[in-house]
Amino acid sequence: MEATQIWNGLIRIPWGVADAGNWFLYATAQLTLTWDTPPPDCQRYDFIVEGSEDSRTVFGTDMDPSDGVSIDWEVPENLEGSLRGEALCEGDEIRQSIWSGELYSGDAPPEGVCTLTSGTIGVVDLFSTPSLSSETNAYLTPGIFASVLEHTEDGWYRIDESVAFHWQTS
């Protein structure tokens, strides 16, 4: 039977929208994930997402830690699960990284269409007119893409609001 030991390293996520250990990553984004302070002298280093209902996906493996332990990764659509690393060491001992966050992604952005989306963990407010003093009447959440219909000379975007969430008015 394999022995499992928690190691004091974690997987570093270089980009995304995050809050309190929850990471929203845009599907099809190309990322390099790095295991900070991995256990030394192991034969194999796996990057794993564990989802609900005991699903477990190894989405990358580094077999040569001489240049650091990392993988290049394309974020899949509709990802949901806990990120961690797992190293196979001498004597079939498995050493796991500490929990590195909950990962989520949505649908891939539409191809060939200029879109606007939230770049923070919060929403993007949509104004009724191109002025910061105008009323906000809707918003976009991270992972929702709105087609850009027009980009004005003064830096405003007019978008297709059909995918936006509209504020309830009384």
DANOR-V145706 format. One record per residue. RES is the residue in three letters. OMEGA is omega in degrees with one decimal (NA if undefined). BURIAL is 1 if it has 24 or more other ideal C-beta (glycine too) atoms within 12 Angstrom, else 0. Layout:
BEGIN
res=RES omega=OMEGA burial=BURIAL
res=RES omega=OMEGA burial=BURIAL
END
This chain:
BEGIN
res=MET omega=-178.2 burial=0
res=GLU omega=173.5 burial=0
res=ALA omega=179.0 burial=0
res=THR omega=-179.4 burial=0
res=GLN omega=175.7 burial=0
res=ILE omega=179.9 burial=0
res=TRP omega=-174.2 burial=1
res=ASN omega=176.0 burial=0
res=GLY omega=174.5 burial=1
res=LEU omega=179.2 burial=1
res=ILE omega=179.5 burial=1
res=ARG omega=178.9 burial=1
res=ILE omega=-170.9 burial=1
res=PRO omega=-172.7 burial=0
res=TRP omega=176.6 burial=0
res=GLY omega=178.3 burial=1
res=VAL omega=-171.5 burial=1
res=ALA omega=174.0 burial=1
res=ASP omega=173.8 burial=0
res=ALA omega=177.3 burial=0
res=GLY omega=176.4 burial=0
res=ASN omega=-177.8 burial=0
res=TRP omega=170.3 burial=1
res=PHE omega=-179.7 burial=1
res=LEU omega=-179.8 burial=1
res=TYR omega=179.2 burial=1
res=ALA omega=-178.0 burial=1
res=THR omega=175.5 burial=0
res=ALA omega=177.7 burial=1
res=GLN omega=-177.3 burial=0
res=LEU omega=167.8 burial=1
res=THR omega=177.7 burial=0
res=LEU omega=-176.6 burial=1
res=THR omega=175.6 burial=1
res=TRP omega=177.7 burial=1
res=ASP omega=-179.5 burial=0
res=THR omega=177.2 burial=0
res=PRO omega=175.7 burial=1
res=PRO omega=-177.7 burial=1
res=PRO omega=169.8 burial=0
res=ASP omega=174.7 burial=0
res=CYS omega=-176.0 burial=1
res=GLN omega=-171.6 burial=0
res=ARG omega=179.6 burial=1
res=TYR omega=-178.4 burial=1
res=ASP omega=173.4 burial=1
res=PHE omega=-167.3 burial=1
res=ILE omega=167.3 burial=1
res=VAL omega=176.7 burial=1
res=GLU omega=-178.7 burial=1
res=GLY omega=177.9 burial=0
res=SER omega=177.8 burial=0
res=GLU omega=174.0 burial=0
res=ASP omega=175.1 burial=0
res=SER omega=-177.0 burial=0
res=ARG omega=-179.3 burial=0
res=THR omega=170.6 burial=0
res=VAL omega=-175.7 burial=0
res=PHE omega=174.6 burial=1
res=GLY omega=-179.6 burial=1
res=THR omega=173.7 burial=1
res=ASP omega=-178.9 burial=1
res=MET omega=-177.6 burial=0
res=ASP omega=-177.4 burial=0
res=PRO omega=-175.6 burial=1
res=SER omega=179.6 burial=0
res=ASP omega=-175.0 burial=0
res=GLY omega=-178.1 burial=0
res=VAL omega=-178.9 burial=1
res=SER omega=174.7 burial=1
res=ILE omega=168.4 burial=1
res=ASP omega=-169.3 burial=0
res=TRP omega=170.8 burial=1
res=GLU omega=-177.6 burial=0
res=VAL omega=179.2 burial=1
res=PRO omega=175.3 burial=1
res=GLU omega=172.1 burial=0
res=ASN omega=176.9 burial=0
res=LEU omega=173.9 burial=1
res=GLU omega=178.0 burial=1
res=GLY omega=-178.7 burial=1
res=SER omega=179.8 burial=1
res=LEU omega=172.2 burial=1
res=ARG omega=174.6 burial=1
res=GLY omega=179.1 burial=1
res=GLU omega=-179.2 burial=1
res=ALA omega=174.5 burial=1
res=LEU omega=-174.5 burial=1
res=CYS omega=-177.0 burial=1
res=GLU omega=178.6 burial=0
res=GLY omega=-178.8 burial=0
res=ASP omega=175.9 burial=0
res=GLU omega=177.5 burial=0
res=ILE omega=176.5 burial=1
res=ARG omega=-178.1 burial=1
res=GLN omega=170.9 burial=1
res=SER omega=171.2 burial=1
res=ILE omega=178.3 burial=1
res=TRP omega=-174.9 burial=0
res=SER omega=175.9 burial=1
res=GLY omega=173.4 burial=1
res=GLU omega=-177.9 burial=1
res=LEU omega=177.4 burial=1
res=TYR omega=169.1 burial=1
res=SER omega=178.1 burial=1
res=GLY omega=176.9 burial=1
res=ASP omega=175.2 burial=0
res=ALA omega=176.5 burial=0
res=PRO omega=179.1 burial=1
res=PRO omega=-179.2 burial=0
res=GLU omega=173.3 burial=0
res=GLY omega=-179.2 burial=0
res=VAL omega=175.4 burial=0
res=CYS omega=-177.0 burial=0
res=THR omega=175.3 burial=1
res=LEU omega=178.0 burial=1
res=THR omega=178.1 burial=1
res=SER omega=176.6 burial=1
res=GLY omega=178.2 burial=0
res=THR omega=177.0 burial=0
res=ILE omega=179.5 burial=0
res=GLY omega=-178.3 burial=0
res=VAL omega=171.1 burial=0
res=VAL omega=177.2 burial=1
res=ASP omega=176.6 burial=0
res=LEU omega=-176.9 burial=1
res=PHE omega=-178.8 burial=0
res=SER omega=174.7 burial=0
res=THR omega=-178.0 burial=0
res=PRO omega=178.8 burial=0
res=SER omega=178.3 burial=0
res=LEU omega=178.9 burial=0
res=SER omega=179.8 burial=0
res=SER omega=-178.4 burial=0
res=GLU omega=171.7 burial=0
res=THR omega=-176.7 burial=0
res=ASN omega=-179.0 burial=0
res=ALA omega=178.0 burial=1
res=TYR omega=174.0 burial=1
res=LEU omega=175.8 burial=1
res=THR omega=177.3 burial=1
res=PRO omega=178.7 burial=1
res=GLY omega=175.9 burial=1
res=ILE omega=-178.0 burial=1
res=PHE omega=177.5 burial=1
res=ALA omega=178.3 burial=1
res=SER omega=177.8 burial=1
res=VAL omega=-179.5 burial=0
res=LEU omega=-178.2 burial=0
res=GLU omega=172.0 burial=0
res=HIS omega=-173.5 burial=0
res=THR omega=179.2 burial=0
res=GLU omega=-179.9 burial=0
res=ASP omega=169.6 burial=0
res=GLY omega=179.0 burial=0
res=TRP omega=176.8 burial=0
res=TYR omega=169.5 burial=1
res=ARG omega=-174.2 burial=0
res=ILE omega=171.7 burial=1
res=ASP omega=-175.5 burial=0
res=GLU omega=-176.5 burial=1
res=SER omega=178.8 burial=0
res=VAL omega=-177.7 burial=1
res=ALA omega=173.2 burial=1
res=PHE omega=-176.8 burial=0
res=HIS omega=178.4 burial=0
res=TRP omega=174.6 burial=0
res=GLN omega=177.8 burial=0
res=THR omega=-179.3 burial=0
res=SER omega=NA burial=0
END
